[in-house]
Amino acid sequence: KHRGMALAWASRQEKNPAVNALLGLETSSSQPAPRGEPKDLPEGYCLVFTLVLPDGHGDLIFGENAVQELLDVAPIAWVRCHVSDEQLRPGEELIATTAARLSFNLASAGKSSLADKISPQRLEQLWVNAKARFLAPWIFGLSENDQVLLDLAKRSKKAFWALTEYGRSMGNIHHYSNGLGHLIPTGWSTDGSGGVFRSILRAARTETPWRRL
């Protein structure tokens, strides 16, 4: 079902006003760039972290949808943290086509896997130089990589957007991220159109200045 949603979205390649609003963009004509090290990334890239839990590939496909939507407006660097070693290979095969379009890819397995795959210096460079940072999806408390990302945000004072699948809670993210993490409403479309950011367009408007946050 989730895979069908992803394919339905990819077949249309619509411009997404929800993503444009988050990034403060009006239009975009960005093209995918070759994969490479963080130092080789094109200017204006967006960084996406996806936590893949060992209960199926729903998290991974949710992250893939987010990546595909963001590709409309910027080059993408995608870091996938698989909690289960067994899911790494089948999961990576599932999203191989999307990953091949990206500027940077990193996939790891294990609860504390990031430290084994990329140096702290390069990870910080990847985080700091991004135009915007998304955790899509992520659930704090289930991976030792949580603290790595929170430390990065606090040390660099660079904010990030946080997404969860199926409306899962992140608790008081403003508190434990020192006000740097911002949970945004996301979810699957019920009409088969795909897309995880589009639910923002259905949410009631408030006075919250999201762009300035």
Number of C-alpha atoms within 10 A of each C-alpha: 7 17 17 13 21 21 13 15 18 17 8 9 12 10 15 17 17 18 20 18 13 16 17 13 12 10 12 12 8 13 14 15 18 15 18 14 14 19 10 12 21 21 11 15 25 26 27 27 22 27 26 27 20 15 10 11 18 18 23 24 23 27 30 26 26 24 28 21 25 23 24 21 23 26 26 29 27 23 19 23 25 28 23 15 12 12 17 19 12 11 18 15 10 15 15 11 10 14 21 14 18 22 25 24 18 15 18 20 21 17 18 18 17 22 12 11 13 13 11 14 9 13 17 19 15 20 24 19 19 21 15 20 23 23 24 30 26 25 21 15 10 12 19 15 20 16 14 16 19 19 14 18 22 16 11 13 14 17 22 23 17 22 28 24 19 13 11 11 14 15 11 12 16 13 10 12 19 13 16 18 24 19 18 15 18 24 19 20 14 9 7 14 17 23 24 28 24 20 16 18 13 10 10 6 8 7 5 8 7 13 9 7 12
